Amino acid sequence: MAKEISGLIKLQIKGAAANPSPPVGPALGAKGVNIMEFCKQFNARTQEQAGKVTPVIITVYKDKSFDFIIKTPPVAVQIMEIAKLKKGSSEPNRDKVATITWEQVKDIAEGKMKDLNAFTIESAMTMVAGTARSMGVRVKGEIPSNV
């Protein structure tokens, strides 16, 4: 028989950097989860993504045990990493702060495909390009038709 779920917790934590301080400690402590055990498991599973913001969904069960799913880093974080930005534009419709290529958009879309609500790589690429546009990042050239 499956365990009864008592709650879900969604957090964004830097890879291999989970510790009991806020926001991790209070969020897990409120549900009665062993905070240090989560931190050890999370840090071990995100060793190769050290320093990158990593979304995690924690399923907490009635007996205070837990499981968690690690997602890929957010598209906005990946765009800022590629464009070497600290933050997006404060006025994205007027002030463009960087430019990326469609090839870079395709790389992000392929890596994020399992987390996006898209069936084709073309639609995933348009989602990534839309995120870039809303951050004030220009996508150079025309969208390739032979993706």
N, CA, C and O atoms as a GROMACS GRO file, in nm:
protein
  588
    1MET      N    1   0.083  -0.118   0.000
    1MET     CA    2   0.000   0.000   0.000
    1MET      C    3   0.088   0.125   0.000
    1MET      O    4   0.192   0.129   0.067
    2ALA      N    5   0.047   0.227  -0.076
    2ALA     CA    6   0.125   0.349  -0.086
    2ALA      C    7   0.114   0.431   0.042
    2ALA      O    8   0.013   0.426   0.113
    3LYS      N    9   0.219   0.506   0.071
    3LYS     CA   10   0.219   0.592   0.189
    3LYS      C   11   0.124   0.709   0.167
    3LYS      O   12   0.103   0.753   0.054
    4GLU      N   13   0.066   0.758   0.276
    4GLU     CA   14  -0.026   0.870   0.267
    4GLU      C   15   0.056   1.001   0.270
    4GLU      O   16   0.139   1.021   0.358
    5ILE      N   17   0.030   1.087   0.174
    5ILE     CA   18   0.104   1.213   0.160
    5ILE      C   19   0.044   1.318   0.253
    5ILE      O   20  -0.077   1.336   0.257
    6SER      N   21   0.131   1.387   0.327
    6SER     CA   22   0.083   1.494   0.415
    6SER      C   23   0.108   1.631   0.354
    6SER      O   24   0.047   1.729   0.398
    7GLY      N   25   0.197   1.643   0.255
    7GLY     CA   26   0.220   1.773   0.194
    7GLY      C   27   0.330   1.773   0.090
    7GLY      O   28   0.410   1.680   0.082
    8LEU      N   29   0.331   1.880   0.010
    8LEU     CA   30   0.436   1.903  -0.091
    8LEU      C   31   0.505   2.034  -0.057
    8LEU      O   32   0.440   2.131  -0.017
    9ILE      N   33   0.635   2.036  -0.075
    9ILE     CA   34   0.713   2.158  -0.054
    9ILE      C   35   0.793   2.184  -0.181
    9ILE      O   36   0.863   2.095  -0.229
   10LYS      N   37   0.782   2.305  -0.235
   10LYS     CA   38   0.859   2.342  -0.354
   10LYS      C   39   0.960   2.449  -0.312
   10LYS      O   40   0.923   2.553  -0.257
   11LEU      N   41   1.087   2.422  -0.340
   11LEU     CA   42   1.195   2.515  -0.306
   11LEU      C   43   1.289   2.530  -0.424
   11LEU      O   44   1.294   2.445  -0.512
   12GLN      N   45   1.365   2.640  -0.424
   12GLN     CA   46   1.475   2.657  -0.518
   12GLN      C   47   1.601   2.676  -0.434
   12GLN      O   48   1.615   2.773  -0.360
   13ILE      N   49   1.692   2.579  -0.448
   13ILE     CA   50   1.813   2.577  -0.366
   13ILE      C   51   1.934   2.566  -0.459
   13ILE      O   52   1.926   2.498  -0.561
   14LYS      N   53   2.043   2.632  -0.425
   14LYS     CA   54   2.165   2.615  -0.505
   14LYS      C   55   2.216   2.472  -0.488
   14LYS      O   56   2.215   2.417  -0.378
   15GLY      N   57   2.259   2.414  -0.598
   15GLY     CA   58   2.306   2.276  -0.598
   15GLY      C   59   2.421   2.255  -0.501
   15GLY      O   60   2.512   2.338  -0.495
   16ALA      N   61   2.418   2.147  -0.426
   16ALA     CA   62   2.520   2.107  -0.328
   16ALA      C   63   2.541   2.212  -0.220
   16ALA      O   64   2.647   2.218  -0.158
   17ALA      N   65   2.438   2.296  -0.196
   17ALA     CA   66   2.452   2.401  -0.095
   17ALA      C   67   2.333   2.407   0.000
   17ALA      O   68   2.306   2.511   0.059
   18ALA      N   69   2.260   2.297   0.015
   18ALA     CA   70   2.146   2.296   0.108
   18ALA      C   71   2.198   2.293   0.251
   18ALA      O   72   2.287   2.215   0.284
   19ASN      N   73   2.142   2.380   0.335
   19ASN     CA   74   2.176   2.381   0.477
   19ASN      C   75   2.051   2.416   0.557
   19ASN      O   76   1.953   2.464   0.499
   20PRO      N   77   2.051   2.394   0.688
   20PRO     CA   78   1.929   2.411   0.766
   20PRO      C   79   1.882   2.556   0.784
   20PRO      O   80   1.777   2.579   0.842
   21SER      N   81   1.957   2.652   0.734
   21SER     CA   82   1.914   2.792   0.748
   21SER      C   83   1.797   2.819   0.654
   21SER      O   84   1.769   2.739   0.565
   22PRO      N   85   1.727   2.933   0.673
   22PRO     CA   86   1.615   2.965   0.584
   22PRO      C   87   1.661   2.973   0.439
   22PRO      O   88   1.774   3.015   0.415
   23PRO      N   89   1.581   2.934   0.343
   23PRO     CA   90   1.441   2.893   0.350
   23PRO      C   91   1.422   2.743   0.375
   23PRO      O   92   1.309   2.700   0.399
   24VAL      N   93   1.528   2.664   0.370
   24VAL     CA   94   1.515   2.518   0.379
   24VAL      C   95   1.467   2.474   0.518
   24VAL      O   96   1.369   2.400   0.528
   25GLY      N   97   1.532   2.517   0.622
   25GLY     CA   98   1.501   2.474   0.757
   25GLY      C   99   1.357   2.497   0.799
   25GLY      O  100   1.288   2.403   0.838
   26PRO      N  101   1.309   2.623   0.792
   26PRO     CA  102   1.170   2.649   0.834
   26PRO      C  103   1.066   2.574   0.751
   26PRO      O  104   0.967   2.526   0.805
   27ALA      N  105   1.088   2.564   0.620
   27ALA     CA  106   0.991   2.496   0.534
   27ALA      C  107   0.981   2.348   0.569
   27ALA      O  108   0.870   2.294   0.576
   28LEU      N  109   1.095   2.282   0.591
   28LEU     CA  110   1.094   2.140   0.626
   28LEU      C  111   1.053   2.117   0.771
   28LEU      O  112   0.983   2.021   0.802
   29GLY      N  113   1.098   2.204   0.859
   29GLY     CA  114   1.067   2.190   1.000
   29GLY      C  115   0.917   2.200   1.028
   29GLY      O  116   0.866   2.131   1.116
   30ALA      N  117   0.847   2.284   0.954
   30ALA     CA  118   0.703   2.300   0.972
   30ALA      C  119   0.628   2.171   0.939
   30ALA      O  120   0.521   2.146   0.994
   31LYS      N  121   0.684   2.089   0.851
   31LYS     CA  122   0.621   1.962   0.814
   31LYS      C  123   0.676   1.845   0.896
   31LYS      O  124   0.629   1.732   0.882
   32GLY      N  125   0.775   1.871   0.982
   32GLY     CA  126   0.830   1.767   1.068
   32GLY      C  127   0.933   1.678   1.001
   32GLY      O  128   0.957   1.566   1.047
   33VAL      N  129   0.994   1.725   0.893
   33VAL     CA  130   1.093   1.646   0.820
   33VAL      C  131   1.230   1.660   0.888
   33VAL      O  132   1.261   1.766   0.943
   34ASN      N  133   1.310   1.554   0.883
   34ASN     CA  134   1.447   1.558   0.935
   34ASN      C  135   1.530   1.646   0.840
   34ASN      O  136   1.565   1.602   0.730
   35ILE      N  137   1.560   1.767   0.882
   35ILE     CA  138   1.625   1.867   0.796
   35ILE      C  139   1.765   1.824   0.754
   35ILE      O  140   1.800   1.837   0.636
   36MET      N  141   1.844   1.773   0.846
   36MET     CA  142   1.982   1.734   0.814
   36MET      C  143   1.985   1.616   0.716
   36MET      O  144   2.072   1.610   0.629
   37GLU      N  145   1.891   1.524   0.730
   37GLU     CA  146   1.886   1.411   0.638
   37GLU      C  147   1.855   1.458   0.497
   37GLU      O  148   1.915   1.411   0.401
   38PHE      N  149   1.759   1.553   0.483
   38PHE     CA  150   1.730   1.609   0.351
   38PHE      C  151   1.852   1.679   0.294
   38PHE      O  152   1.886   1.660   0.177
   39CYS      N  153   1.918   1.761   0.375
   39CYS     CA  154   2.035   1.836   0.327
   39CYS      C  155   2.144   1.742   0.276
   39CYS      O  156   2.203   1.767   0.172
   40LYS      N  157   2.171   1.634   0.350
   40LYS     CA  158   2.274   1.538   0.308
   40LYS      C  159   2.236   1.473   0.175
   40LYS      O  160   2.320   1.465   0.084
   41GLN      N  161   2.112   1.427   0.162
   41GLN     CA  162   2.069   1.361   0.038
   41GLN      C  163   2.069   1.457  -0.080
   41GLN      O  164   2.114   1.422  -0.189
   42PHE      N  165   2.018   1.579  -0.058
   42PHE     CA  166   2.012   1.678  -0.166
   42PHE      C  167   2.152   1.716  -0.213
   42PHE      O  168   2.179   1.720  -0.333
   43ASN      N  169   2.241   1.743  -0.119
   43ASN     CA  170   2.378   1.781  -0.156
   43ASN      C  171   2.450   1.669  -0.231
   43ASN      O  172   2.528   1.696  -0.323
   44ALA      N  173   2.424   1.545  -0.192
   44ALA     CA  174   2.487   1.432  -0.261
   44ALA      C  175   2.434   1.418  -0.404
   44ALA      O  176   2.512   1.390  -0.496
   45ARG      N  177   2.303   1.438  -0.424
   45ARG     CA  178   2.245   1.421  -0.557
   45ARG      C  179   2.268   1.539  -0.650
   45ARG      O  180   2.251   1.524  -0.771
   46THR      N  181   2.306   1.656  -0.597
   46THR     CA  182   2.328   1.774  -0.681
   46THR      C  183   2.475   1.814  -0.687
   46THR      O  184   2.506   1.929  -0.718
   47GLN      N  185   2.564   1.722  -0.659
   47GLN     CA  186   2.708   1.750  -0.659
   47GLN      C  187   2.755   1.807  -0.792
   47GLN      O  188   2.836   1.900  -0.794
   48GLU      N  189   2.705   1.753  -0.904
   48GLU     CA  190   2.749   1.798  -1.037
   48GLU      C  191   2.686   1.931  -1.077
   48GLU      O  192   2.729   1.992  -1.176
   49GLN      N  193   2.585   1.979  -1.005
   49GLN     CA  194   2.521   2.107  -1.035
   49GLN      C  195   2.556   2.211  -0.929
   49GLN      O  196   2.476   2.301  -0.902
   50ALA      N  197   2.671   2.200  -0.871
   50ALA     CA  198   2.711   2.288  -0.761
   50ALA      C  199   2.703   2.435  -0.802
   50ALA      O  200   2.757   2.475  -0.906
   51GLY      N  201   2.635   2.516  -0.719
   51GLY     CA  202   2.625   2.659  -0.743
   51GLY      C  203   2.509   2.701  -0.830
   51GLY      O  204   2.473   2.819  -0.830
   52LYS      N  205   2.448   2.609  -0.905
   52LYS     CA  206   2.334   2.644  -0.991
   52LYS      C  207   2.205   2.635  -0.911
   52LYS      O  208   2.188   2.543  -0.831
   53VAL      N  209   2.114   2.729  -0.934
   53VAL     CA  210   1.984   2.725  -0.868
   53VAL      C  211   1.908   2.605  -0.921
   53VAL      O  212   1.893   2.588  -1.042
   54THR      N  213   1.860   2.521  -0.830
   54THR     CA  214   1.795   2.396  -0.867
   54THR      C  215   1.660   2.386  -0.798
   54THR      O  216   1.654   2.381  -0.675
   55PRO      N  217   1.550   2.382  -0.875
   55PRO     CA  218   1.419   2.362  -0.813
   55PRO      C  219   1.406   2.218  -0.762
   55PRO      O  220   1.456   2.125  -0.825
   56VAL      N  221   1.340   2.201  -0.649
   56VAL     CA  222   1.319   2.068  -0.592
   56VAL      C  223   1.176   2.062  -0.538
   56VAL      O  224   1.127   2.156  -0.477
   57ILE      N  225   1.111   1.948  -0.562
   57ILE     CA  226   0.977   1.925  -0.510
   57ILE      C  227   0.988   1.811  -0.408
   57ILE      O  228   1.025   1.699  -0.442
   58ILE      N  229   0.955   1.842  -0.284
   58ILE     CA  230   0.968   1.746  -0.175
   58ILE      C  231   0.829   1.695  -0.138
   58ILE      O  232   0.740   1.773  -0.106
   59THR      N  233   0.811   1.564  -0.144
   59THR     CA  234   0.686   1.501  -0.103
   59THR      C  235   0.705   1.451   0.040
   59THR      O  236   0.791   1.367   0.067
   60VAL      N  237   0.622   1.502   0.132
   60VAL     CA  238   0.631   1.464   0.272
   60VAL      C  239   0.515   1.368   0.303
   60VAL      O  240   0.400   1.395   0.269
   61TYR      N  241   0.547   1.256   0.367
   61TYR     CA  242   0.446   1.156   0.402
   61TYR      C  243   0.404   1.171   0.547
   61TYR      O  244   0.470   1.238   0.626
   62LYS      N  245   0.292   1.105   0.582
   62LYS     CA  246   0.236   1.113   0.719
   62LYS      C  247   0.335   1.067   0.826
   62LYS      O  248   0.336   1.121   0.936
   63ASP      N  249   0.420   0.967   0.793
   63ASP     CA  250   0.517   0.917   0.891
   63ASP      C  251   0.645   1.002   0.896
   63ASP      O  252   0.746   0.957   0.950
   64LYS      N  253   0.641   1.123   0.841
   64LYS     CA  254   0.751   1.221   0.840
   64LYS      C  255   0.868   1.181   0.749
   64LYS      O  256   0.973   1.246   0.752
   65SER      N  257   0.851   1.076   0.670
   65SER     CA  258   0.954   1.043   0.570
   65SER      C  259   0.929   1.131   0.447
   65SER      O  260   0.826   1.198   0.438
   66PHE      N  261   1.023   1.132   0.354
   66PHE     CA  262   1.010   1.220   0.238
   66PHE      C  263   1.078   1.160   0.116
   66PHE      O  264   1.166   1.074   0.128
   67ASP      N  265   1.036   1.207  -0.001
   67ASP     CA  266   1.101   1.182  -0.130
   67ASP      C  267   1.116   1.318  -0.195
   67ASP      O  268   1.041   1.410  -0.162
   68PHE      N  269   1.211   1.332  -0.286
   68PHE     CA  270   1.218   1.458  -0.358
   68PHE      C  271   1.261   1.437  -0.502
   68PHE      O  272   1.334   1.344  -0.535
   69ILE      N  273   1.213   1.528  -0.587
   69ILE     CA  274   1.243   1.528  -0.731
   69ILE      C  275   1.321   1.655  -0.759
   69ILE      O  276   1.279   1.764  -0.721
   70ILE      N  277   1.435   1.640  -0.826
   70ILE     CA  278   1.517   1.755  -0.863
   70ILE      C  279   1.487   1.790  -1.009
   70ILE      O  280   1.496   1.704  -1.096
   71LYS      N  281   1.453   1.916  -1.033
   71LYS     CA  282   1.424   1.964  -1.168
   71LYS      C  283   1.549   2.030  -1.228
   71LYS      O  284   1.650   2.047  -1.160
   72THR      N  285   1.540   2.065  -1.356
   72THR     CA  286   1.651   2.137  -1.420
   72THR      C  287   1.643   2.285  -1.381
   72THR      O  288   1.535   2.334  -1.347
   73PRO      N  289   1.756   2.356  -1.384
   73PRO     CA  290   1.755   2.499  -1.346
   73PRO      C  291   1.656   2.579  -1.432
   73PRO      O  292   1.634   2.545  -1.548
   74PRO      N  293   1.597   2.686  -1.375
   74PRO     CA  294   1.502   2.767  -1.450
   74PRO      C  295   1.563   2.826  -1.577
   74PRO      O  296   1.683   2.851  -1.584
   75VAL      N  297   1.478   2.848  -1.677
   75VAL     CA  298   1.524   2.901  -1.806
   75VAL      C  299   1.589   3.038  -1.786
   75VAL      O  300   1.693   3.065  -1.846
   76ALA      N  301   1.530   3.123  -1.704
   76ALA     CA  302   1.585   3.257  -1.682
   76ALA      C  303   1.727   3.250  -1.626
   76ALA      O  304   1.813   3.329  -1.664
   77VAL      N  305   1.751   3.157  -1.536
   77VAL     CA  306   1.885   3.141  -1.478
   77VAL      C  307   1.984   3.095  -1.586
   77VAL      O  308   2.097   3.143  -1.591
   78GLN      N  309   1.941   3.002  -1.672
   78GLN     CA  310   2.028   2.954  -1.779
   78GLN      C  311   2.059   3.064  -1.880
   78GLN      O  312   2.172   3.074  -1.928
   79ILE      N  313   1.959   3.148  -1.911
   79ILE     CA  314   1.981   3.259  -2.004
   79ILE      C  315   2.080   3.358  -1.944
   79ILE      O  316   2.171   3.405  -2.013
   80MET      N  317   2.064   3.391  -1.816
   80MET     CA  318   2.158   3.484  -1.752
   80MET      C  319   2.299   3.427  -1.749
   80MET      O  320   2.396   3.502  -1.762
   81GLU      N  321   2.311   3.297  -1.732
   81GLU     CA  322   2.442   3.231  -1.732
   81GLU      C  323   2.508   3.240  -1.870
   81GLU      O  324   2.626   3.273  -1.880
   82ILE      N  325   2.432   3.212  -1.975
   82ILE     CA  326   2.486   3.217  -2.112
   82ILE      C  327   2.522   3.360  -2.151
   82ILE      O  328   2.628   3.384  -2.210
   83ALA      N  329   2.434   3.457  -2.117
   83ALA     CA  330   2.458   3.596  -2.155
   83ALA      C  331   2.550   3.669  -2.057
   83ALA      O  332   2.581   3.786  -2.077
   84LYS      N  333   2.593   3.599  -1.951
   84LYS     CA  334   2.682   3.657  -1.849
   84LYS      C  335   2.620   3.783  -1.788
   84LYS      O  336   2.685   3.888  -1.779
   85LEU      N  337   2.494   3.770  -1.745
   85LEU     CA  338   2.422   3.881  -1.683
   85LEU      C  339   2.405   3.856  -1.534
   85LEU      O  340   2.401   3.741  -1.490
   86LYS      N  341   2.395   3.964  -1.456
   86LYS     CA  342   2.361   3.951  -1.315
   86LYS      C  343   2.210   3.949  -1.297
   86LYS      O  344   2.157   3.880  -1.210
   87LYS      N  345   2.138   4.028  -1.382
   87LYS     CA  346   1.992   4.032  -1.379
   87LYS      C  347   1.941   4.078  -1.515
   87LYS      O  348   2.016   4.127  -1.598
   88GLY      N  349   1.811   4.060  -1.536
   88GLY     CA  350   1.750   4.101  -1.662
   88GLY      C  351   1.731   4.252  -1.666
   88GLY      O  352   1.768   4.323  -1.572
   89SER      N  353   1.673   4.299  -1.775
   89SER     CA  354   1.650   4.441  -1.794
   89SER      C  355   1.534   4.489  -1.707
   89SER      O  356   1.437   4.416  -1.686
   90SER      N  357   1.544   4.612  -1.656
   90SER     CA  358   1.433   4.669  -1.580
   90SER      C  359   1.321   4.716  -1.672
   90SER      O  360   1.205   4.725  -1.631
   91GLU      N  361   1.355   4.746  -1.799
   91GLU     CA  362   1.255   4.782  -1.900
   91GLU      C  363   1.280   4.697  -2.024
   91GLU      O  364   1.341   4.745  -2.120
   92PRO      N  365   1.235   4.572  -2.025
   92PRO     CA  366   1.269   4.481  -2.134
   92PRO      C  367   1.217   4.524  -2.272
   92PRO      O  368   1.274   4.486  -2.374
   93ASN      N  369   1.108   4.603  -2.275
   93ASN     CA  370   1.057   4.647  -2.404
   93ASN      C  371   1.141   4.758  -2.466
   93ASN      O  372   1.136   4.778  -2.588
   94ARG      N  373   1.218   4.831  -2.386
   94ARG     CA  374   1.299   4.941  -2.437
   94ARG      C  375   1.450   4.914  -2.429
   94ARG      O  376   1.526   4.945  -2.521
   95ASP      N  377   1.491   4.856  -2.318
   95ASP     CA  378   1.634   4.841  -2.289
   95ASP      C  379   1.676   4.695  -2.305
   95ASP      O  380   1.646   4.612  -2.218
   96LYS      N  381   1.745   4.664  -2.414
   96LYS     CA  382   1.796   4.528  -2.436
   96LYS      C  383   1.935   4.518  -2.374
   96LYS      O  384   2.021   4.602  -2.401
   97VAL      N  385   1.956   4.414  -2.291
   97VAL     CA  386   2.081   4.406  -2.216
   97VAL      C  387   2.180   4.305  -2.272
   97VAL      O  388   2.298   4.308  -2.237
   98ALA      N  389   2.133   4.214  -2.360
   98ALA     CA  390   2.223   4.112  -2.414
   98ALA      C  391   2.161   4.051  -2.540
   98ALA      O  392   2.045   4.078  -2.574
   99THR      N  393   2.240   3.969  -2.608
   99THR     CA  394   2.193   3.898  -2.727
   99THR      C  395   2.240   3.753  -2.717
   99THR      O  396   2.355   3.726  -2.680
  100ILE      N  397   2.151   3.660  -2.751
  100ILE     CA  398   2.188   3.519  -2.760
  100ILE      C  399   2.147   3.466  -2.897
  100ILE      O  400   2.067   3.530  -2.966
  101THR      N  401   2.200   3.352  -2.936
  101THR     CA  402   2.170   3.295  -3.067
  101THR      C  403   2.062   3.188  -3.056
  101THR      O  404   2.032   3.139  -2.947
  102TRP      N  405   2.004   3.152  -3.170
  102TRP     CA  406   1.903   3.045  -3.172
  102TRP      C  407   1.965   2.911  -3.134
  102TRP      O  408   1.897   2.824  -3.080
  103GLU      N  409   2.093   2.894  -3.163
  103GLU     CA  410   2.161   2.770  -3.124
  103GLU      C  411   2.166   2.757  -2.971
  103GLU      O  412   2.146   2.648  -2.916
  104GLN      N  413   2.192   2.869  -2.903
  104GLN     CA  414   2.192   2.868  -2.757
  104GLN      C  415   2.052   2.843  -2.702
  104GLN      O  416   2.034   2.772  -2.602
  105VAL      N  417   1.950   2.903  -2.768
  105VAL     CA  418   1.811   2.880  -2.729
  105VAL      C  419   1.776   2.733  -2.744
  105VAL      O  420   1.708   2.676  -2.658
  106LYS      N  421   1.823   2.670  -2.853
  106LYS     CA  422   1.796   2.528  -2.876
  106LYS      C  423   1.861   2.442  -2.768
  106LYS      O  424   1.800   2.347  -2.720
  107ASP      N  425   1.985   2.474  -2.728
  107ASP     CA  426   2.053   2.399  -2.622
  107ASP      C  427   1.975   2.405  -2.490
  107ASP      O  428   1.959   2.304  -2.423
  108ILE      N  429   1.926   2.525  -2.455
  108ILE     CA  430   1.847   2.540  -2.333
  108ILE      C  431   1.718   2.460  -2.344
  108ILE      O  432   1.680   2.390  -2.251
  109ALA      N  433   1.650   2.471  -2.458
  109ALA     CA  434   1.522   2.402  -2.478
  109ALA      C  435   1.538   2.251  -2.470
  109ALA      O  436   1.454   2.182  -2.412
  110GLU      N  437   1.645   2.198  -2.528
  110GLU     CA  438   1.668   2.053  -2.524
  110GLU      C  439   1.693   2.006  -2.381
  110GLU      O  440   1.644   1.900  -2.342
  111GLY      N  441   1.768   2.082  -2.303
  111GLY     CA  442   1.796   2.045  -2.165
  111GLY      C  443   1.674   2.057  -2.075
  111GLY      O  444   1.660   1.982  -1.978
  112LYS      N  445   1.586   2.150  -2.106
  112LYS     CA  446   1.469   2.178  -2.022
  112LYS      C  447   1.343   2.106  -2.072
  112LYS      O  448   1.238   2.117  -2.009
  113MET      N  449   1.353   2.033  -2.182
  113MET     CA  450   1.237   1.972  -2.248
  113MET      C  451   1.150   1.888  -2.154
  113MET      O  452   1.028   1.895  -2.163
  114LYS      N  453   1.210   1.810  -2.066
  114LYS     CA  454   1.130   1.722  -1.980
  114LYS      C  455   1.048   1.799  -1.877
  114LYS      O  456   0.950   1.746  -1.825
  115ASP      N  457   1.087   1.923  -1.846
  115ASP     CA  458   1.015   2.004  -1.748
  115ASP      C  459   0.918   2.103  -1.813
  115ASP      O  460   0.832   2.160  -1.744
  116LEU      N  461   0.929   2.123  -1.945
  116LEU     CA  462   0.842   2.218  -2.013
  116LEU      C  463   0.712   2.151  -2.057
  116LEU      O  464   0.704   2.029  -2.070
  117ASN      N  465   0.611   2.233  -2.079
  117ASN     CA  466   0.482   2.186  -2.127
  117ASN      C  467   0.481   2.198  -2.279
  117ASN      O  468   0.400   2.272  -2.336
  118ALA      N  469   0.569   2.124  -2.345
  118ALA     CA  470   0.582   2.130  -2.491
  118ALA      C  471   0.607   1.991  -2.546
  118ALA      O  472   0.672   1.908  -2.482
  119PHE      N  473   0.554   1.965  -2.666
  119PHE     CA  474   0.573   1.835  -2.729
  119PHE      C  475   0.685   1.835  -2.831
  119PHE      O  476   0.747   1.731  -2.855
  120THR      N  477   0.712   1.950  -2.893
  120THR     CA  478   0.816   1.957  -2.996
  120THR      C  479   0.926   2.052  -2.951
  120THR      O  480   0.905   2.139  -2.866
  121ILE      N  481   1.044   2.033  -3.008
  121ILE     CA  482   1.158   2.120  -2.974
  121ILE      C  483   1.132   2.262  -3.023
  121ILE      O  484   1.179   2.358  -2.961
  122GLU      N  485   1.058   2.278  -3.134
  122GLU     CA  486   1.027   2.412  -3.186
  122GLU      C  487   0.944   2.492  -3.086
  122GLU      O  488   0.971   2.609  -3.061
  123SER      N  489   0.841   2.428  -3.028
  123SER     CA  490   0.757   2.499  -2.932
  123SER      C  491   0.835   2.528  -2.804
  123SER      O  492   0.814   2.632  -2.741
  124ALA      N  493   0.923   2.438  -2.764
  124ALA     CA  494   1.008   2.463  -2.647
  124ALA      C  495   1.101   2.581  -2.674
  124ALA      O  496   1.125   2.663  -2.585
  125MET      N  497   1.152   2.590  -2.797
  125MET     CA  498   1.241   2.701  -2.832
  125MET      C  499   1.166   2.834  -2.827
  125MET      O  500   1.223   2.934  -2.783
  126THR      N  501   1.040   2.837  -2.871
  126THR     CA  502   0.965   2.962  -2.865
  126THR      C  503   0.937   3.002  -2.720
  126THR      O  504   0.933   3.121  -2.688
  127MET      N  505   0.916   2.904  -2.633
  127MET     CA  506   0.898   2.934  -2.490
  127MET      C  507   1.025   2.997  -2.431
  127MET      O  508   1.017   3.096  -2.358
  128VAL      N  509   1.140   2.939  -2.463
  128VAL     CA  510   1.267   2.991  -2.413
  128VAL      C  511   1.293   3.131  -2.469
  128VAL      O  512   1.339   3.220  -2.398
  129ALA      N  513   1.263   3.150  -2.598
  129ALA     CA  514   1.281   3.282  -2.661
  129ALA      C  515   1.190   3.385  -2.596
  129ALA      O  516   1.229   3.501  -2.580
  130GLY      N  517   1.068   3.346  -2.560
  130GLY     CA  518   0.976   3.436  -2.491
  130GLY      C  519   1.028   3.477  -2.355
  130GLY      O  520   1.013   3.593  -2.315
  131THR      N  521   1.087   3.384  -2.283
  131THR     CA  522   1.147   3.416  -2.153
  131THR      C  523   1.262   3.515  -2.173
  131THR      O  524   1.276   3.611  -2.097
  132ALA      N  525   1.344   3.490  -2.275
  132ALA     CA  526   1.456   3.581  -2.304
  132ALA      C  527   1.403   3.721  -2.336
  132ALA      O  528   1.456   3.820  -2.288
  133ARG      N  529   1.299   3.728  -2.418
  133ARG     CA  530   1.241   3.856  -2.456
  133ARG      C  531   1.189   3.931  -2.332
  133ARG      O  532   1.208   4.052  -2.322
  134SER      N  533   1.126   3.860  -2.240
  134SER     CA  534   1.071   3.925  -2.120
  134SER      C  535   1.181   3.969  -2.023
  134SER      O  536   1.156   4.047  -1.932
  135MET      N  537   1.303   3.919  -2.044
  135MET     CA  538   1.418   3.961  -1.962
  135MET      C  539   1.497   4.074  -2.028
  135MET      O  540   1.592   4.125  -1.969
  136GLY      N  541   1.459   4.112  -2.149
  136GLY     CA  542   1.533   4.214  -2.222
  136GLY      C  543   1.654   4.159  -2.294
  136GLY      O  544   1.750   4.231  -2.320
  137VAL      N  545   1.650   4.028  -2.328
  137VAL     CA  546   1.759   3.964  -2.402
  137VAL      C  547   1.709   3.939  -2.544
  137VAL      O  548   1.605   3.876  -2.564
  138ARG      N  549   1.784   3.989  -2.642
  138ARG     CA  550   1.746   3.974  -2.783
  138ARG      C  551   1.796   3.840  -2.834
  138ARG      O  552   1.907   3.797  -2.802
  139VAL      N  553   1.713   3.772  -2.916
  139VAL     CA  554   1.754   3.648  -2.981
  139VAL      C  555   1.790   3.685  -3.125
  139VAL      O  556   1.707   3.735  -3.200
  140LYS      N  557   1.917   3.659  -3.162
  140LYS     CA  558   1.971   3.704  -3.290
  140LYS      C  559   1.926   3.613  -3.404
  140LYS      O  560   1.932   3.491  -3.393
  141GLY      N  561   1.880   3.675  -3.514
  141GLY     CA  562   1.845   3.601  -3.635
  141GLY      C  563   1.699   3.558  -3.637
  141GLY      O  564   1.619   3.597  -3.552
  142GLU      N  565   1.667   3.476  -3.738
  142GLU     CA  566   1.533   3.422  -3.754
  142GLU      C  567   1.528   3.282  -3.694
  142GLU      O  568   1.630   3.213  -3.691
  143ILE      N  569   1.412   3.241  -3.648
  143ILE     CA  570   1.398   3.107  -3.592
  143ILE      C  571   1.425   3.004  -3.703
  143ILE      O  572   1.363   3.012  -3.810
  144PRO      N  573   1.514   2.911  -3.680
  144PRO     CA  574   1.545   2.813  -3.785
  144PRO      C  575   1.425   2.721  -3.810
  144PRO      O  576   1.360   2.674  -3.717
  145SER      N  577   1.397   2.696  -3.938
  145SER     CA  578   1.281   2.614  -3.974
  145SER      C  579   1.316   2.465  -3.977
  145SER      O  580   1.226   2.381  -3.976
  146ASN      N  581   1.443   2.432  -3.982
  146ASN     CA  582   1.485   2.291  -3.990
  146ASN      C  583   1.540   2.239  -3.857
  146ASN      O  584   1.647   2.179  -3.852
  147VAL      N  585   1.467   2.264  -3.751
  147VAL     CA  586   1.513   2.226  -3.617
  147VAL      C  587   1.502   2.078  -3.596
  147VAL      O  588   1.536   2.028  -3.489
   0.00000   0.00000   0.00000
